[in-house]
Protein backbone atom coordinates (compact mmCIF):
# COMPACT_ATOMS: atom_id res chain seq x y z
CA UNK A 1 0.00 0.00 0.00
CA UNK A 2 2.87 2.39 0.82
CA UNK A 3 4.48 1.80 -2.58
CA UNK A 4 1.20 2.52 -4.40
CA UNK A 5 0.71 5.68 -2.37
CA UNK A 6 4.21 6.90 -3.23
CA UNK A 7 3.75 6.09 -6.90
CA UNK A 8 0.47 7.99 -6.95
CA UNK A 9 2.03 10.94 -5.13
CA UNK A 10 4.93 11.07 -7.59
CA UNK A 11 2.59 10.79 -10.58
CA UNK A 12 0.46 13.66 -9.26
CA UNK A 13 3.56 15.84 -8.74
CA UNK A 14 4.94 15.07 -12.20
CA UNK A 15 1.61 15.85 -13.85
CA UNK A 16 1.20 19.09 -11.84
CA UNK A 17 4.65 20.29 -12.97
CA UNK A 18 3.88 19.28 -16.56
CA UNK A 19 0.58 21.20 -16.56
CA UNK A 20 2.30 24.29 -15.20
CA UNK A 21 4.95 24.15 -17.93
CA UNK A 22 2.33 23.55 -20.60
CA UNK A 23 0.41 26.63 -19.49
CA UNK A 24 3.59 28.71 -19.52
CA UNK A 25 4.51 27.48 -23.00
CA UNK A 26 1.06 28.23 -24.39
CA UNK A 27 0.97 31.79 -23.03
CA UNK A 28 2.89 33.11 -26.01
CA UNK A 29 1.09 31.53 -28.94
CA UNK A 30 3.37 32.84 -31.71
CA UNK A 31 6.52 31.72 -29.93
CA UNK A 32 4.96 28.32 -29.40
CA UNK A 33 3.96 27.97 -33.06
CA UNK A 34 7.37 29.11 -34.32
CA UNK A 35 9.07 26.37 -32.36
CA UNK A 36 7.47 23.90 -34.74
CA UNK A 37 7.50 25.97 -37.91
CA UNK A 38 11.29 26.32 -37.75
CA UNK A 39 11.96 22.59 -38.32
CA UNK A 40 9.57 22.69 -41.28
CA UNK A 41 11.43 25.67 -42.72
CA UNK A 42 14.63 23.69 -42.28
CA UNK A 43 13.18 21.17 -44.75
CA UNK A 44 13.46 23.58 -47.66
CA UNK A 45 17.23 23.59 -48.19
CA UNK A 46 17.75 19.79 -47.88
CA UNK A 47 14.80 19.13 -50.21
CA UNK A 48 16.15 21.60 -52.76
CA UNK A 49 19.73 20.27 -52.61
CA UNK A 50 18.85 16.57 -52.62
CA UNK A 51 16.21 17.16 -55.29
CA UNK A 52 18.82 18.81 -57.51
CA UNK A 53 21.30 16.00 -56.89
CA UNK A 54 18.89 13.19 -57.68
CA UNK A 55 17.25 14.93 -60.61
CA UNK A 56 20.46 14.38 -62.57
CA UNK A 57 21.96 17.74 -61.70
CA UNK A 58 25.09 16.20 -60.17
CA UNK A 59 24.91 12.41 -60.40
CA UNK A 60 23.42 10.08 -62.95
CA UNK A 61 19.79 9.11 -62.60
CA UNK A 62 19.27 5.97 -60.55
CA UNK A 63 22.49 6.33 -58.53
CA UNK A 64 22.19 6.35 -54.74
CA UNK A 65 24.27 8.14 -52.11
CA UNK A 66 24.35 5.89 -49.08
CA UNK A 67 20.74 4.88 -48.50
CA UNK A 68 19.48 8.08 -50.13
CA UNK A 69 18.07 7.70 -53.62
CA UNK A 70 15.73 9.49 -56.00
CA UNK A 71 12.78 7.41 -54.81
CA UNK A 72 13.23 7.83 -51.05
CA UNK A 73 15.16 11.05 -50.32
CA UNK A 74 11.97 12.96 -49.44
CA UNK A 75 10.96 10.24 -46.99
CA UNK A 76 14.38 10.18 -45.34
CA UNK A 77 14.44 13.97 -45.02
CA UNK A 78 11.01 13.86 -43.34
CA UNK A 79 12.34 11.18 -41.00
CA UNK A 80 15.27 13.45 -40.18
CA UNK A 81 12.85 16.33 -39.54
CA UNK A 82 11.24 14.22 -36.81
CA UNK A 83 14.70 14.00 -35.29
CA UNK A 84 15.09 17.77 -35.55
CA UNK A 85 11.87 18.20 -33.56
CA UNK A 86 13.14 15.83 -30.89
CA UNK A 87 16.30 17.96 -30.82
CA UNK A 88 14.34 20.53 -28.82
CA UNK A 89 14.90 18.43 -25.70
CA UNK A 90 18.43 19.87 -25.63
CA UNK A 91 17.17 23.24 -24.42
CA UNK A 92 14.24 22.41 -22.12
CA UNK A 93 16.12 22.54 -18.80
CA UNK A 94 18.38 25.38 -19.84
CA UNK A 95 15.40 27.52 -20.79
CA UNK A 96 13.50 26.67 -17.62
CA UNK A 97 16.41 27.32 -15.25
CA UNK A 98 17.45 30.55 -16.95
CA UNK A 99 13.89 31.89 -16.74
CA UNK A 100 13.77 31.05 -13.06
CA UNK A 101 17.14 32.75 -12.62
CA UNK A 102 16.02 35.92 -14.43
CA UNK A 103 12.81 36.18 -12.40
CA UNK A 104 14.74 35.30 -9.21
CA UNK A 105 12.50 32.31 -8.50
CA UNK A 106 15.25 29.70 -8.81
CA UNK A 107 15.74 29.19 -5.05
CA UNK A 108 11.99 28.75 -4.62
CA UNK A 109 11.97 26.19 -7.43
CA UNK A 110 14.84 24.28 -5.89
CA UNK A 111 13.38 24.16 -2.37
CA UNK A 112 9.78 23.52 -3.48
CA UNK A 113 8.16 20.66 -1.55
CA UNK A 114 8.33 18.04 -4.28
CA UNK A 115 10.79 15.39 -5.30
CA UNK A 116 13.66 16.84 -7.33
CA UNK A 117 13.41 14.04 -9.89
CA UNK A 118 9.71 14.69 -10.31
CA UNK A 119 10.66 18.22 -11.29
CA UNK A 120 12.94 16.90 -14.04
CA UNK A 121 10.40 14.32 -15.20
CA UNK A 122 7.63 16.94 -15.23
CA UNK A 123 9.64 19.25 -17.46
CA UNK A 124 10.52 16.31 -19.73
CA UNK A 125 6.89 15.16 -19.94
CA UNK A 126 5.58 18.63 -20.75
CA UNK A 127 7.90 18.95 -23.75
CA UNK A 128 7.04 15.42 -24.84
CA UNK A 129 3.37 16.43 -24.92
CA UNK A 130 4.15 19.68 -26.75
CA UNK A 131 5.92 17.97 -29.65
CA UNK A 132 3.54 15.02 -29.84
CA UNK A 133 1.18 16.55 -32.42
CA UNK A 134 3.73 18.04 -34.86
CA UNK A 135 5.97 14.98 -34.54
CA UNK A 136 3.06 12.63 -35.22
CA UNK A 137 1.93 14.75 -38.17
CA UNK A 138 5.32 14.57 -39.90
CA UNK A 139 5.74 10.90 -39.03
CA UNK A 140 2.32 9.96 -40.49
CA UNK A 141 2.95 12.14 -43.56
CA UNK A 142 6.18 10.24 -44.07
CA UNK A 143 4.32 6.94 -43.94
CA UNK A 144 1.97 8.23 -46.64
CA UNK A 145 4.73 9.52 -48.93
CA UNK A 146 7.28 6.77 -48.34
CA UNK A 147 7.86 4.34 -51.25
CA UNK A 148 8.09 1.56 -48.67
CA UNK A 149 6.33 1.25 -45.33
CA UNK A 150 8.33 -0.50 -42.58
CA UNK A 151 6.73 -3.23 -40.50
CA UNK A 152 5.14 -2.49 -37.14
CA UNK A 153 8.19 -3.89 -35.35
CA UNK A 154 10.56 -1.65 -37.29
CA UNK A 155 8.37 1.41 -36.68
CA UNK A 156 8.35 0.70 -32.94
CA UNK A 157 12.15 0.45 -32.88
CA UNK A 158 12.40 3.74 -34.80
CA UNK A 159 10.10 5.44 -32.29
CA UNK A 160 12.09 3.93 -29.42
CA UNK A 161 15.28 5.33 -30.98
CA UNK A 162 13.71 8.79 -31.09
CA UNK A 163 12.74 8.44 -27.42
CA UNK A 164 16.29 7.42 -26.48
CA UNK A 165 17.55 10.41 -28.47
CA UNK A 166 15.23 12.65 -26.43
CA UNK A 167 16.53 11.03 -23.24
CA UNK A 168 20.14 11.60 -24.32
CA UNK A 169 19.53 15.23 -25.22
CA UNK A 170 17.61 15.90 -22.01
CA UNK A 171 20.59 14.61 -20.04
CA UNK A 172 22.97 16.89 -21.94
CA UNK A 173 20.41 19.69 -21.65
CA UNK A 174 20.32 19.19 -17.90
CA UNK A 175 24.09 19.72 -17.84
CA UNK A 176 23.57 22.88 -19.91
CA UNK A 177 20.88 24.08 -17.50
CA UNK A 178 23.08 23.47 -14.47
CA UNK A 179 25.92 25.41 -16.11
CA UNK A 180 23.49 28.24 -16.92
CA UNK A 181 22.88 28.85 -13.22
CA UNK A 182 26.35 28.09 -11.92
CA UNK A 183 29.08 28.48 -14.58
CA UNK A 184 27.84 30.73 -17.38
CA UNK A 185 31.17 30.79 -19.22
CA UNK A 186 31.32 27.01 -19.22
CA UNK A 187 27.75 26.95 -20.49
CA UNK A 188 28.80 28.97 -23.54
CA UNK A 189 31.68 26.60 -24.30
CA UNK A 190 29.51 23.51 -23.76
CA UNK A 191 26.76 24.92 -26.00
CA UNK A 192 29.28 25.74 -28.74
CA UNK A 193 30.69 22.22 -28.63
CA UNK A 194 27.21 20.77 -28.92
CA UNK A 195 26.37 22.94 -31.93
CA UNK A 196 29.56 21.92 -33.72
CA UNK A 197 28.69 18.26 -33.20
CA UNK A 198 25.12 18.83 -34.41
CA UNK A 199 26.47 20.37 -37.64
CA UNK A 200 27.77 16.91 -38.54
CA UNK A 201 25.00 14.64 -37.28
CA UNK A 202 23.72 14.07 -40.84
CA UNK A 203 20.10 14.39 -39.77
CA UNK A 204 18.71 15.13 -43.26
CA UNK A 205 21.57 14.20 -45.60
CA UNK A 206 23.91 11.23 -46.15
CA UNK A 207 27.36 10.99 -44.64
CA UNK A 208 28.70 10.00 -48.04
CA UNK A 209 28.50 13.55 -49.41
CA UNK A 210 31.44 14.50 -47.18
CA UNK A 211 35.11 13.71 -47.91
CA UNK A 212 36.26 10.38 -46.53
CA UNK A 213 38.42 11.90 -43.80
CA UNK A 214 35.46 13.95 -42.54
CA UNK A 215 33.27 10.85 -42.77
CA UNK A 216 35.54 9.15 -40.23
CA UNK A 217 35.01 12.08 -37.88
CA UNK A 218 31.25 11.79 -38.37
CA UNK A 219 31.43 8.12 -37.36
CA UNK A 220 32.64 9.35 -33.95
CA UNK A 221 29.61 11.62 -33.60
CA UNK A 222 27.17 9.81 -31.27
CA UNK A 223 24.14 11.69 -32.64
CA UNK A 224 24.86 10.43 -36.16
CA UNK A 225 24.19 6.86 -35.06
CA UNK A 226 20.63 7.65 -33.96
CA UNK A 227 19.70 8.90 -37.42
CA UNK A 228 21.72 6.38 -39.40
CA UNK A 229 20.09 3.49 -37.52
CA UNK A 230 16.61 4.86 -38.19
CA UNK A 231 17.36 5.35 -41.88
CA UNK A 232 18.61 1.82 -42.36
CA UNK A 233 15.66 0.34 -40.48
CA UNK A 234 13.23 2.50 -42.49
CA UNK A 235 14.73 1.64 -45.89
CA UNK A 236 15.53 -2.04 -45.40
CA UNK A 237 12.83 -2.86 -42.80
CA UNK A 238 15.42 -4.94 -40.97
CA UNK A 239 16.29 -4.24 -37.34
CA UNK A 240 19.29 -6.57 -37.55
CA UNK A 241 20.70 -5.19 -40.78
CA UNK A 242 24.52 -5.60 -40.87
CA UNK A 243 26.17 -2.71 -39.05
CA UNK A 244 23.15 -1.86 -36.90
CA UNK A 245 24.74 -3.48 -33.86
CA UNK A 246 27.28 -0.68 -33.35
CA UNK A 247 24.50 1.90 -33.74
CA UNK A 248 22.41 0.18 -31.06
CA UNK A 249 25.39 -0.05 -28.71
CA UNK A 250 26.31 3.65 -28.99
CA UNK A 251 22.66 4.72 -28.64
CA UNK A 252 22.12 2.67 -25.48
CA UNK A 253 25.36 3.93 -23.92
CA UNK A 254 24.42 7.55 -24.65
CA UNK A 255 20.88 7.12 -23.29
CA UNK A 256 22.26 5.74 -20.01
CA UNK A 257 25.33 7.90 -19.40
CA UNK A 258 23.94 11.28 -20.45
CA UNK A 259 21.04 11.41 -17.91
CA UNK A 260 23.29 10.06 -15.15
CA UNK A 261 25.84 12.85 -15.67
CA UNK A 262 23.06 15.44 -15.79
CA UNK A 263 21.48 14.20 -12.57
CA UNK A 264 24.84 14.12 -10.74
CA UNK A 265 25.46 17.78 -11.61
CA UNK A 266 21.87 18.68 -10.79
CA UNK A 267 22.28 17.15 -7.33
CA UNK A 268 25.30 19.38 -6.81
CA UNK A 269 23.04 22.38 -7.32
CA UNK A 270 20.86 21.09 -4.50
CA UNK A 271 23.97 20.84 -2.33
CA UNK A 272 24.85 24.42 -3.24
CA UNK A 273 21.53 25.56 -1.76
CA UNK A 274 22.10 23.40 1.32
CA UNK A 275 19.23 21.03 0.64
CA UNK A 276 19.24 17.42 1.62
CA UNK A 277 16.77 16.33 -1.06
CA UNK A 278 13.35 14.80 -0.71
Residue pairs with C-beta under 8 A, 6 or more apart in sequence:
10 115
10 118
13 114
13 115
13 118
13 122
14 118
14 121
14 122
14 125
15 122
15 125
16 114
16 122
17 114
17 118
17 119
17 121
17 122
17 123
17 125
17 126
18 122
18 123
18 125
18 126
18 129
19 126
20 122
20 126
21 96
21 122
21 123
21 126
21 127
22 126
22 129
22 130
25 32
25 126
25 130
26 32
32 130
35 88
35 130
36 85
36 131
36 134
39 81
39 84
39 85
39 134
40 81
42 81
42 84
42 204
43 77
43 78
43 81
43 204
46 77
46 80
46 204
46 205
47 74
47 77
49 205
50 68
50 73
50 77
50 205
51 73
52 58
53 59
53 65
54 61
54 68
54 69
54 70
54 73
55 61
55 70
59 65
61 70
62 69
62 70
63 69
65 206
65 208
65 209
66 206
66 207
66 208
66 231
67 76
67 206
67 231
67 232
67 235
67 236
68 76
68 205
68 206
71 147
72 146
72 147
72 148
72 235
74 145
75 142
75 145
75 146
75 147
75 234
76 204
76 231
76 234
76 235
77 204
77 205
78 138
78 141
78 142
78 145
79 142
79 158
79 227
79 230
79 231
79 234
80 203
80 204
80 205
80 227
81 138
81 204
82 135
82 138
82 139
82 142
82 162
83 162
83 165
83 203
83 226
83 227
83 230
84 203
84 204
85 131
85 134
85 135
85 138
86 131
86 135
86 162
86 165
86 166
86 169
87 169
87 198
87 203
88 127
88 131
89 124
89 127
89 165
89 166
89 169
89 170
89 173
90 169
90 170
90 172
90 173
90 176
90 194
91 173
91 176
92 123
92 124
92 127
92 170
92 173
93 120
93 123
93 170
93 173
93 174
93 176
93 177
93 178
93 262
94 173
94 176
94 177
94 180
94 187
95 177
96 123
96 177
97 106
97 177
97 178
97 180
97 181
98 177
98 180
98 181
100 106
100 109
100 181
101 180
101 181
106 181
107 273
109 119
110 269
110 270
110 273
110 275
111 273
111 275
112 119
113 278
114 278
115 278
116 266
116 267
116 270
116 277
116 278
117 263
120 174
120 263
120 266
124 166
124 170
128 166
135 162
143 149
146 234
148 234
148 235
148 237
150 158
150 233
150 234
150 237
151 237
153 239
154 233
154 234
154 237
154 238
154 239
157 233
157 239
158 230
158 233
158 234
161 226
161 229
161 230
161 233
161 251
162 226
162 230
164 226
164 251
164 252
164 254
164 255
165 223
165 226
165 251
165 255
167 255
167 258
167 259
168 222
168 226
168 251
168 254
168 255
168 258
168 259
169 258
170 258
170 259
170 262
171 257
171 258
171 259
171 260
171 261
171 262
171 263
172 194
172 258
172 262
173 262
174 259
174 262
174 263
174 265
174 266
175 190
175 261
175 262
175 265
176 187
176 190
176 191
176 194
177 266
178 262
178 265
178 266
178 268
178 269
179 186
179 187
179 190
180 187
181 269
182 269
182 272
197 221
197 223
198 223
200 210
200 214
200 217
200 218
200 221
200 224
201 221
201 223
201 224
201 226
201 227
202 218
202 224
202 227
202 228
203 223
203 227
207 215
207 218
207 219
207 224
207 228
208 215
210 218
218 224
222 250
222 251
222 254
225 246
225 247
225 250
225 251
226 247
226 251
228 247
229 244
229 247
229 248
229 251
232 238
232 241
232 243
232 244
232 247
233 239
233 241
233 244
238 244
267 277
270 277
